[in-house]
Amino acid sequence: MEEIVAPMTFEHLQECIELYIRVFHREPWNENWTYEAARERLTDLLHTPKFIGFVCKQREAILGFIAGHSKASDQGMAFYLAELCIDQKAQGKGYGSQLLRVLEEELQKQHVRSIYLLTSAYGAAAAFYRKNGYTVRADRIVMKKSL
């Protein structure tokens, strides 16, 4: 069966919301996304200036998506990879790596110089990004304050 990677648009929103909730409710994330919160997050992302996203489809069903936005930095354009979401049944089959490659090719065409992201420090997500050539920056940390 052949997969199709296509630009992510608002016509994909409903299916991406449902996929997002299914994926992030499970291990290792165990997040409690409501439909409304997931819809707001993905809708806001689609409206972000310099948004770029892709979906991977097989027979009209979305297997996964990747999305984020570019912004200027002192080193040129940088891309914030906000979301990479692959259906549990499709994980480990190369779809995430395929989406990363398509995104990276598009970003190179647009002269984006780097990609950055946030993910869990442990488990499959970190291992996935390392396998695809991503590294941890020693000169940066993530900080948080609960309100």
N, C-alpha and C positions, 0 to 999 in steps of 0.2 A: 504494500500500500504506500502510495506516495504522499508525502507531506508538502504542504504549501506554506511558505512564509510570506506574509503580506503586511503592509503597513497597518498599524492599529488605528482604528477610527471609532467614532461614537457608535457605529452600528455593532461593534463588538462588545460594547460596554456591559450589557446585561449578562452575557455569558462569562465575561471576565470577572464580574462581581461574584457570580455563583462559584466559579473556579477558585477565586481568591479565598472565599470563606471556607470552602472544603479543604483546601491545602493548608491554610494557616490555623485551622482548628485542630490539626493533628500534630503528632510528634514531628520534628523536635520543637515546634513553635508553641503549640498549645495556647494560641491566642483566641480571645473571645470576640471575634468580629460580629457585629450585627449587620444586617443587610444595609441599613441606613448609613452606618459608619463606613463600610466598604464602598458603597456607592459614592459617598462624599469624597473619600480618599482618591478613588480612581477618576472621578469626574474632575476634581481639582487638578489632578496630574495631567489629564488630557487638555485642560485649559492653560497649563503653564506655558509661558513663552518659551520658544525653542524646544518644545516637546518633540521627542522622537520615540516611537514604539513600534513593535512588531508582534504579530500573533503567528503561532504555528498551528495550522489546521490540518486535519485529516478527515476526509469525507464531511466537510462542513462543520465538524466538531472542533472546538478549540482545545488543543492539547496543552498549550501554555502561551505565555506572553512575557515580553520584556519591555520596559519603558523607563524613561527618565527625561532629563532636560539638560541642555548645554547652558553654560554661563561663562562669562569672561573671568580670567584670572591673570596674574602677573606673568604667567608662562604661556599665555594664549588661551584658547577656548578649552574648557574642561567639561566633561559630561558627568552628571550625577546619575548613577544607575539606581533609581528609586525602587523598582520592582522587577523581580524575575520569579515567575510562578509557573510551575509545571505540574500537571495533574499527577497524583500519586501513582496511578497505573502506568504513566508514561515515563516516570523518573528512571534514570540509569540507562536510558536507551539513546542518548545523544541529542535529544531535543533541546536541552538547555544550552549545550555547547554550540549547537547549530544556530540558535537565536543569538548567542553572544557573537559568533562569527559574522552573522548578517549585520548586527548592530555595529560592530567594529569596522566593517567595510564601509558602511554608510557614514560613520563618524570620520573616517579617513578622507572620504570624498569631501566632507564639509570642513576639513582642516582642523578638526578637534585633536588636541594634543595628548589628552589623558582622560581616563575614566576613574572615578572613585565611587565607593559604595560602603554601606554599613551592613554587617551580617553578624550572626552569632560567631563567637570566637572558637567554638568547639563543634564537632560533629560534621555532618555531611556537607553543609553549605560552605564552610570554610575550606574543606578538602576539595570541593568542586571548583571553587575559584582558584585555589592554588594549582590544581591540575590544568586550568586554562590560562596559566601564566600570570595571575595576580599575586601581589606580594603585600605584606603588612608594612606600612611605613613606620619606621622607628621614631620619626620626629613628630608624630601626631598621636593624640589620644582622643577618645570619646569621653565627654563629660556630660553629666546629667544632674538636674536638680528637680525633685518632685515638688509640685505646688499644691 
